[in-house]
Amino acid sequence: MGISNKDQFNDIYKALPNCIGTQAEGIDGGGTYNIPIKASDGSDRDVFNLYLFDSGTDAKGGGYEAFDKKIISWYRAKRDELKEKNGKYVPSIVFQHIPLPEYYNILKRVKKNERRAVQAYRTHKHEFYRLGNTCRVGGMFEEPPSIPDINNGEFDAISECGDVMAVYVGHDHKNSFIGTYKNVDLGFTQSSGFNVYGNRTKRGVRCFILDEKEPNSYKTYTRTYEDLVGKKVSKPIYDYLSSKAPATVDAAIPMIIKTLGIMAAIIILIVLLAKYL
């Protein structure tokens, strides 16, 4: 029998050695907590803080759930608690799975026929985008940020006091880029495993460097399968086909329509040939 809810995952993780995550009080499920990083001088002073938010799952009727307002309230309380303890806001980074609606603010809207334009998702589905001016050179943008239909104000909360330096998400497996909106970095990290669709040997992980001498900045870089191993994979056909699979239902619809159109044309051609030959 499979695992049916997040509490079960949380129980499994907590049973493992060195698990340091403690579920936020008053928040249902698992996966919402913070990890303060202490100063190297042995004091109880927090020099950095990591937030991990449970960004929800599929919504009824399609798309994804709006971000839980309870988590927003918990974050604000935790942010202020850290400030009271340390005498100032603690520089923080947020990690969650599903991207925020504001990710579209770091993209540039373009015409449909522009090279490498990506059709957007659901509430933006009639729009096309490329990486915007604030995005760092070398980013991969291969599919639309699959955001919730409803914006519950998560970004407004995390950007209001300047403590959150960045937000990093996954969810859309082929994306790996960073842009900046209202002094907050919004970043993607591509998928790492070969058991799910991805950008072939560009699958990888993201590394972070924090320096307590420069607490209000950080460095990040990715390491891909191609960087570490090479371009040879054990299942090249599956890897190729999975890289071409549509990432969303919206993306699949035009592919299905095109395929059906080709099939209909072939059938009509066969009927005409049978009739006149």
Contacts in CASP RR format, 6 or more apart in sequence:
PFRMAT RR
TARGET T0000
AUTHOR 0000-0000-0000
METHOD contacts of the structure
MODEL  1
MGISNKDQFNDIYKALPNCIGTQAEGIDGGGTYNIPIKASDGSDRDVFNL
YLFDSGTDAKGGGYEAFDKKIISWYRAKRDELKEKNGKYVPSIVFQHIPL
PEYYNILKRVKKNERRAVQAYRTHKHEFYRLGNTCRVGGMFEEPPSIPDI
NNGEFDAISECGDVMAVYVGHDHKNSFIGTYKNVDLGFTQSSGFNVYGNR
TKRGVRCFILDEKEPNSYKTYTRTYEDLVGKKVSKPIYDYLSSKAPATVD
AAIPMIIKTLGIMAAIIILIVLLAKYL
3 9 0 8 1.000
3 12 0 8 1.000
5 29 0 8 1.000
6 29 0 8 1.000
6 30 0 8 1.000
6 31 0 8 1.000
6 54 0 8 1.000
7 29 0 8 1.000
7 30 0 8 1.000
9 30 0 8 1.000
10 23 0 8 1.000
10 29 0 8 1.000
10 30 0 8 1.000
10 31 0 8 1.000
13 19 0 8 1.000
13 21 0 8 1.000
14 21 0 8 1.000
20 35 0 8 1.000
21 31 0 8 1.000
21 33 0 8 1.000
21 35 0 8 1.000
21 52 0 8 1.000
22 33 0 8 1.000
23 29 0 8 1.000
23 30 0 8 1.000
23 31 0 8 1.000
23 32 0 8 1.000
23 33 0 8 1.000
24 32 0 8 1.000
24 33 0 8 1.000
24 34 0 8 1.000
24 71 0 8 1.000
24 74 0 8 1.000
24 78 0 8 1.000
25 74 0 8 1.000
26 70 0 8 1.000
26 74 0 8 1.000
27 54 0 8 1.000
27 68 0 8 1.000
27 70 0 8 1.000
27 71 0 8 1.000
27 74 0 8 1.000
28 70 0 8 1.000
29 54 0 8 1.000
30 54 0 8 1.000
31 52 0 8 1.000
31 53 0 8 1.000
31 54 0 8 1.000
32 52 0 8 1.000
32 53 0 8 1.000
32 54 0 8 1.000
32 71 0 8 1.000
32 74 0 8 1.000
33 52 0 8 1.000
34 49 0 8 1.000
34 50 0 8 1.000
34 51 0 8 1.000
34 52 0 8 1.000
34 78 0 8 1.000
34 92 0 8 1.000
35 49 0 8 1.000
35 50 0 8 1.000
35 52 0 8 1.000
36 46 0 8 1.000
36 48 0 8 1.000
36 49 0 8 1.000
36 50 0 8 1.000
36 82 0 8 1.000
36 90 0 8 1.000
37 46 0 8 1.000
37 47 0 8 1.000
37 48 0 8 1.000
37 49 0 8 1.000
37 50 0 8 1.000
37 210 0 8 1.000
38 44 0 8 1.000
38 45 0 8 1.000
38 46 0 8 1.000
38 47 0 8 1.000
39 45 0 8 1.000
39 46 0 8 1.000
39 47 0 8 1.000
39 212 0 8 1.000
40 212 0 8 1.000
45 86 0 8 1.000
46 82 0 8 1.000
46 85 0 8 1.000
46 86 0 8 1.000
46 90 0 8 1.000
47 90 0 8 1.000
47 91 0 8 1.000
47 212 0 8 1.000
47 215 0 8 1.000
48 90 0 8 1.000
48 91 0 8 1.000
48 92 0 8 1.000
48 93 0 8 1.000
48 210 0 8 1.000
48 212 0 8 1.000
48 215 0 8 1.000
49 82 0 8 1.000
49 90 0 8 1.000
49 91 0 8 1.000
49 92 0 8 1.000
49 93 0 8 1.000
49 163 0 8 1.000
50 92 0 8 1.000
50 93 0 8 1.000
50 95 0 8 1.000
51 75 0 8 1.000
51 78 0 8 1.000
51 92 0 8 1.000
51 93 0 8 1.000
51 94 0 8 1.000
51 95 0 8 1.000
51 164 0 8 1.000
52 94 0 8 1.000
52 95 0 8 1.000
52 96 0 8 1.000
53 67 0 8 1.000
53 71 0 8 1.000
53 75 0 8 1.000
53 94 0 8 1.000
53 95 0 8 1.000
53 96 0 8 1.000
53 154 0 8 1.000
54 68 0 8 1.000
54 71 0 8 1.000
54 96 0 8 1.000
55 64 0 8 1.000
55 67 0 8 1.000
55 96 0 8 1.000
55 97 0 8 1.000
55 98 0 8 1.000
55 169 0 8 1.000
56 64 0 8 1.000
56 65 0 8 1.000
56 67 0 8 1.000
56 68 0 8 1.000
56 97 0 8 1.000
56 98 0 8 1.000
57 64 0 8 1.000
57 65 0 8 1.000
58 64 0 8 1.000
58 65 0 8 1.000
59 65 0 8 1.000
59 66 0 8 1.000
59 148 0 8 1.000
59 149 0 8 1.000
63 122 0 8 1.000
63 146 0 8 1.000
63 148 0 8 1.000
63 149 0 8 1.000
64 98 0 8 1.000
64 146 0 8 1.000
64 147 0 8 1.000
64 148 0 8 1.000
64 149 0 8 1.000
65 148 0 8 1.000
66 148 0 8 1.000
66 149 0 8 1.000
66 150 0 8 1.000
66 151 0 8 1.000
66 152 0 8 1.000
67 100 0 8 1.000
67 148 0 8 1.000
67 152 0 8 1.000
67 153 0 8 1.000
67 154 0 8 1.000
68 152 0 8 1.000
69 152 0 8 1.000
71 154 0 8 1.000
72 152 0 8 1.000
72 153 0 8 1.000
72 154 0 8 1.000
72 157 0 8 1.000
75 157 0 8 1.000
75 158 0 8 1.000
76 157 0 8 1.000
79 89 0 8 1.000
79 90 0 8 1.000
79 92 0 8 1.000
79 161 0 8 1.000
79 163 0 8 1.000
82 89 0 8 1.000
82 90 0 8 1.000
82 163 0 8 1.000
83 89 0 8 1.000
83 90 0 8 1.000
83 163 0 8 1.000
89 161 0 8 1.000
89 162 0 8 1.000
89 163 0 8 1.000
90 163 0 8 1.000
91 163 0 8 1.000
91 165 0 8 1.000
91 215 0 8 1.000
91 216 0 8 1.000
92 163 0 8 1.000
92 164 0 8 1.000
92 165 0 8 1.000
93 164 0 8 1.000
93 165 0 8 1.000
93 166 0 8 1.000
93 167 0 8 1.000
93 168 0 8 1.000
93 208 0 8 1.000
93 218 0 8 1.000
94 158 0 8 1.000
94 164 0 8 1.000
94 166 0 8 1.000
94 167 0 8 1.000
94 168 0 8 1.000
95 167 0 8 1.000
95 168 0 8 1.000
95 169 0 8 1.000
96 167 0 8 1.000
96 169 0 8 1.000
97 169 0 8 1.000
97 170 0 8 1.000
97 171 0 8 1.000
98 146 0 8 1.000
98 147 0 8 1.000
98 148 0 8 1.000
98 169 0 8 1.000
98 170 0 8 1.000
98 171 0 8 1.000
99 145 0 8 1.000
99 146 0 8 1.000
99 147 0 8 1.000
99 169 0 8 1.000
99 170 0 8 1.000
99 171 0 8 1.000
99 172 0 8 1.000
99 186 0 8 1.000
99 188 0 8 1.000
100 147 0 8 1.000
100 151 0 8 1.000
100 154 0 8 1.000
100 155 0 8 1.000
100 167 0 8 1.000
100 169 0 8 1.000
100 186 0 8 1.000
101 123 0 8 1.000
101 147 0 8 1.000
101 148 0 8 1.000
101 151 0 8 1.000
101 155 0 8 1.000
102 155 0 8 1.000
102 181 0 8 1.000
102 186 0 8 1.000
103 145 0 8 1.000
103 147 0 8 1.000
103 169 0 8 1.000
103 186 0 8 1.000
103 187 0 8 1.000
104 120 0 8 1.000
104 124 0 8 1.000
104 129 0 8 1.000
104 145 0 8 1.000
104 147 0 8 1.000
105 181 0 8 1.000
106 131 0 8 1.000
106 132 0 8 1.000
106 134 0 8 1.000
106 135 0 8 1.000
106 179 0 8 1.000
106 180 0 8 1.000
106 181 0 8 1.000
106 186 0 8 1.000
107 129 0 8 1.000
107 130 0 8 1.000
107 131 0 8 1.000
107 132 0 8 1.000
107 135 0 8 1.000
107 141 0 8 1.000
107 145 0 8 1.000
108 129 0 8 1.000
108 130 0 8 1.000
108 131 0 8 1.000
108 132 0 8 1.000
108 133 0 8 1.000
109 127 0 8 1.000
109 128 0 8 1.000
109 129 0 8 1.000
110 117 0 8 1.000
110 128 0 8 1.000
110 129 0 8 1.000
110 130 0 8 1.000
111 117 0 8 1.000
111 128 0 8 1.000
112 119 0 8 1.000
112 128 0 8 1.000
114 128 0 8 1.000
114 130 0 8 1.000
116 130 0 8 1.000
116 141 0 8 1.000
117 128 0 8 1.000
117 129 0 8 1.000
117 130 0 8 1.000
118 128 0 8 1.000
118 129 0 8 1.000
118 130 0 8 1.000
118 141 0 8 1.000
118 142 0 8 1.000
118 143 0 8 1.000
118 144 0 8 1.000
119 125 0 8 1.000
119 127 0 8 1.000
119 128 0 8 1.000
119 144 0 8 1.000
119 250 0 8 1.000
119 251 0 8 1.000
120 126 0 8 1.000
120 127 0 8 1.000
120 128 0 8 1.000
120 129 0 8 1.000
120 144 0 8 1.000
120 145 0 8 1.000
121 144 0 8 1.000
121 145 0 8 1.000
121 146 0 8 1.000
121 147 0 8 1.000
121 248 0 8 1.000
121 250 0 8 1.000
122 146 0 8 1.000
122 147 0 8 1.000
122 149 0 8 1.000
122 250 0 8 1.000
123 147 0 8 1.000
123 149 0 8 1.000
124 144 0 8 1.000
125 250 0 8 1.000
129 141 0 8 1.000
129 144 0 8 1.000
130 141 0 8 1.000
131 139 0 8 1.000
131 141 0 8 1.000
131 177 0 8 1.000
131 179 0 8 1.000
132 179 0 8 1.000
134 179 0 8 1.000
134 180 0 8 1.000
134 181 0 8 1.000
135 141 0 8 1.000
135 177 0 8 1.000
135 178 0 8 1.000
135 179 0 8 1.000
136 177 0 8 1.000
136 178 0 8 1.000
136 179 0 8 1.000
138 177 0 8 1.000
139 176 0 8 1.000
139 177 0 8 1.000
139 178 0 8 1.000
140 174 0 8 1.000
140 175 0 8 1.000
140 176 0 8 1.000
140 177 0 8 1.000
140 190 0 8 1.000
140 199 0 8 1.000
140 202 0 8 1.000
141 175 0 8 1.000
141 177 0 8 1.000
142 174 0 8 1.000
142 175 0 8 1.000
142 199 0 8 1.000
143 172 0 8 1.000
143 173 0 8 1.000
143 174 0 8 1.000
143 175 0 8 1.000
143 247 0 8 1.000
143 248 0 8 1.000
143 251 0 8 1.000
144 172 0 8 1.000
144 247 0 8 1.000
144 248 0 8 1.000
144 251 0 8 1.000
145 171 0 8 1.000
145 172 0 8 1.000
145 175 0 8 1.000
145 188 0 8 1.000
146 171 0 8 1.000
146 172 0 8 1.000
146 247 0 8 1.000
146 248 0 8 1.000
155 167 0 8 1.000
155 181 0 8 1.000
155 182 0 8 1.000
155 184 0 8 1.000
158 164 0 8 1.000
158 167 0 8 1.000
158 184 0 8 1.000
159 182 0 8 1.000
159 183 0 8 1.000
159 184 0 8 1.000
162 183 0 8 1.000
164 184 0 8 1.000
165 184 0 8 1.000
165 185 0 8 1.000
165 216 0 8 1.000
165 217 0 8 1.000
165 218 0 8 1.000
166 178 0 8 1.000
166 184 0 8 1.000
166 185 0 8 1.000
166 186 0 8 1.000
166 187 0 8 1.000
166 218 0 8 1.000
167 184 0 8 1.000
167 185 0 8 1.000
167 186 0 8 1.000
167 187 0 8 1.000
168 187 0 8 1.000
168 188 0 8 1.000
168 189 0 8 1.000
168 206 0 8 1.000
168 220 0 8 1.000
169 187 0 8 1.000
169 188 0 8 1.000
169 189 0 8 1.000
170 188 0 8 1.000
170 189 0 8 1.000
170 190 0 8 1.000
170 191 0 8 1.000
172 188 0 8 1.000
172 247 0 8 1.000
173 190 0 8 1.000
173 191 0 8 1.000
173 196 0 8 1.000
173 197 0 8 1.000
173 198 0 8 1.000
173 199 0 8 1.000
173 247 0 8 1.000
174 190 0 8 1.000
174 191 0 8 1.000
174 197 0 8 1.000
174 198 0 8 1.000
174 199 0 8 1.000
174 202 0 8 1.000
174 243 0 8 1.000
174 247 0 8 1.000
175 188 0 8 1.000
175 190 0 8 1.000
176 188 0 8 1.000
176 189 0 8 1.000
176 190 0 8 1.000
176 199 0 8 1.000
176 202 0 8 1.000
176 204 0 8 1.000
176 206 0 8 1.000
176 222 0 8 1.000
177 187 0 8 1.000
177 188 0 8 1.000
178 185 0 8 1.000
178 186 0 8 1.000
178 187 0 8 1.000
178 188 0 8 1.000
178 220 0 8 1.000
179 185 0 8 1.000
179 186 0 8 1.000
179 187 0 8 1.000
180 186 0 8 1.000
189 204 0 8 1.000
189 205 0 8 1.000
189 206 0 8 1.000
189 222 0 8 1.000
190 198 0 8 1.000
190 199 0 8 1.000
190 202 0 8 1.000
190 203 0 8 1.000
190 204 0 8 1.000
190 222 0 8 1.000
190 224 0 8 1.000
191 197 0 8 1.000
191 198 0 8 1.000
191 199 0 8 1.000
191 203 0 8 1.000
191 204 0 8 1.000
192 203 0 8 1.000
192 204 0 8 1.000
192 205 0 8 1.000
192 225 0 8 1.000
193 203 0 8 1.000
193 204 0 8 1.000
194 203 0 8 1.000
194 233 0 8 1.000
194 234 0 8 1.000
194 235 0 8 1.000
194 239 0 8 1.000
196 242 0 8 1.000
197 242 0 8 1.000
197 243 0 8 1.000
197 245 0 8 1.000
197 247 0 8 1.000
198 242 0 8 1.000
198 243 0 8 1.000
199 243 0 8 1.000
200 233 0 8 1.000
200 239 0 8 1.000
200 240 0 8 1.000
200 243 0 8 1.000
201 224 0 8 1.000
201 225 0 8 1.000
201 226 0 8 1.000
201 229 0 8 1.000
201 230 0 8 1.000
201 231 0 8 1.000
201 233 0 8 1.000
202 224 0 8 1.000
202 225 0 8 1.000
202 226 0 8 1.000
203 224 0 8 1.000
203 225 0 8 1.000
204 222 0 8 1.000
204 223 0 8 1.000
204 224 0 8 1.000
204 225 0 8 1.000
205 222 0 8 1.000
205 223 0 8 1.000
206 220 0 8 1.000
206 221 0 8 1.000
206 222 0 8 1.000
207 220 0 8 1.000
207 221 0 8 1.000
207 222 0 8 1.000
207 223 0 8 1.000
208 218 0 8 1.000
208 219 0 8 1.000
208 220 0 8 1.000
209 218 0 8 1.000
209 219 0 8 1.000
209 220 0 8 1.000
210 218 0 8 1.000
211 217 0 8 1.000
211 218 0 8 1.000
225 233 0 8 1.000
233 239 0 8 1.000
246 252 0 8 1.000
246 255 0 8 1.000
END
